[in-house]
Amino acid sequence: MKIFRLSESGKEQLIRILEPGDFVGELAPFSESVFAHFAVAMEKTELCIMRRNDLQAFLMKYPEISIRILEEFSRRLEKTAKN
């Protein structure tokens, strides 16, 4: 999937390309902000969608998932810092 936002002129600004096993919307459990990002499947895609409250409950039940999300945050920050 391609994740992008639109510039003021309407041009796509690529944020990232998701691959199998990747996730998006990771800020939802921690913020009530709404992001104006768009997603387009580039090939046949299956999605798992969870509402904010359901995800929070899931993370409380399986805290090791929270650690995995934090690890991914760390990788993304490191990648951004290197660019």
The 8 nearest C-alpha neighbors of each residue, nearest first, counted from 0:
[[1, 40, 17, 41, 39, 16, 38, 2],
 [0, 2, 16, 39, 38, 15, 17, 40],
 [3, 1, 38, 15, 14, 37, 16, 13],
 [4, 2, 13, 14, 37, 12, 36, 11],
 [3, 5, 36, 12, 11, 37, 35, 6],
 [6, 4, 11, 9, 10, 12, 7, 3],
 [5, 7, 9, 10, 8, 11, 12, 4],
 [6, 8, 9, 5, 10, 11, 4, 12],
 [7, 9, 6, 10, 5, 11, 12, 4],
 [10, 8, 6, 5, 7, 11, 4, 12],
 [9, 11, 6, 5, 8, 12, 7, 4],
 [12, 10, 5, 4, 13, 3, 6, 9],
 [13, 11, 4, 3, 5, 14, 10, 6],
 [14, 12, 3, 15, 11, 2, 4, 1],
 [15, 13, 3, 2, 12, 4, 16, 1],
 [16, 14, 2, 13, 1, 17, 3, 0],
 [15, 17, 1, 0, 2, 18, 14, 13],
 [18, 16, 0, 21, 1, 15, 19, 22],
 [17, 19, 21, 20, 16, 0, 22, 1],
 [20, 18, 21, 17, 22, 44, 0, 45],
 [19, 21, 18, 22, 17, 46, 23, 47],
 [22, 20, 18, 19, 17, 23, 16, 71],
 [21, 23, 20, 24, 25, 17, 18, 19],
 [22, 24, 25, 21, 17, 26, 2, 27],
 [25, 23, 26, 27, 22, 28, 34, 51],
 [24, 26, 23, 27, 28, 22, 68, 29],
 [25, 27, 29, 24, 28, 30, 31, 23],
 [26, 28, 30, 29, 25, 24, 51, 31],
 [29, 27, 51, 26, 55, 30, 54, 25],
 [30, 28, 26, 27, 31, 25, 55, 51],
 [31, 29, 27, 32, 26, 28, 33, 25],
 [30, 32, 27, 33, 29, 28, 26, 51],
 [33, 31, 30, 34, 27, 26, 29, 35],
 [32, 34, 31, 35, 27, 30, 36, 26],
 [33, 35, 36, 32, 24, 37, 4, 31],
 [36, 34, 4, 33, 37, 5, 3, 32],
 [37, 35, 4, 34, 3, 2, 38, 5],
 [36, 38, 3, 2, 4, 35, 39, 1],
 [39, 37, 2, 1, 0, 3, 40, 36],
 [38, 40, 1, 0, 41, 2, 37, 3],
 [39, 41, 0, 42, 44, 1, 38, 43],
 [40, 42, 0, 39, 1, 43, 44, 16],
 [41, 43, 40, 44, 0, 39, 45, 1],
 [44, 42, 40, 41, 45, 0, 46, 39],
 [45, 43, 42, 40, 46, 0, 41, 19],
 [46, 44, 47, 43, 19, 40, 42, 48],
 [47, 45, 48, 44, 22, 19, 49, 20],
 [46, 48, 49, 45, 22, 44, 20, 50],
 [47, 49, 46, 50, 54, 24, 51, 53],
 [50, 48, 54, 53, 51, 47, 52, 55],
 [49, 51, 53, 52, 54, 48, 55, 27],
 [50, 52, 54, 53, 28, 27, 55, 49],
 [53, 51, 55, 54, 50, 56, 28, 49],
 [54, 52, 56, 50, 55, 51, 49, 57],
 [55, 53, 57, 51, 56, 52, 49, 50],
 [54, 56, 52, 58, 57, 53, 28, 51],
 [55, 57, 59, 53, 54, 58, 52, 60],
 [58, 56, 54, 60, 55, 59, 61, 53],
 [59, 57, 61, 55, 62, 60, 56, 65],
 [58, 60, 56, 57, 62, 61, 55, 65],
 [59, 61, 57, 58, 62, 56, 55, 63],
 [62, 60, 58, 63, 59, 64, 57, 65],
 [63, 61, 58, 65, 64, 59, 60, 66],
 [62, 64, 66, 65, 61, 67, 58, 68],
 [65, 63, 67, 62, 66, 61, 58, 68],
 [66, 64, 68, 62, 63, 67, 58, 69],
 [65, 67, 69, 63, 64, 68, 70, 62],
 [68, 66, 70, 64, 65, 69, 71, 63],
 [67, 69, 65, 71, 70, 66, 72, 64],
 [70, 68, 72, 66, 71, 67, 73, 65],
 [71, 69, 67, 73, 68, 72, 66, 74],
 [70, 72, 74, 68, 73, 69, 75, 67],
 [73, 71, 69, 75, 70, 74, 76, 68],
 [72, 74, 70, 76, 71, 75, 77, 69],
 [75, 73, 71, 77, 72, 76, 78, 70],
 [74, 76, 78, 72, 77, 73, 79, 71],
 [77, 75, 79, 73, 78, 74, 80, 72],
 [76, 78, 80, 74, 75, 79, 73, 81],
 [79, 77, 75, 81, 76, 80, 74, 82],
 [80, 78, 76, 82, 81, 77, 75, 74],
 [79, 81, 77, 78, 82, 76, 75, 74],
 [80, 82, 78, 79, 77, 76, 75, 74],
 [81, 79, 80, 78, 77, 76, 75, 74]]
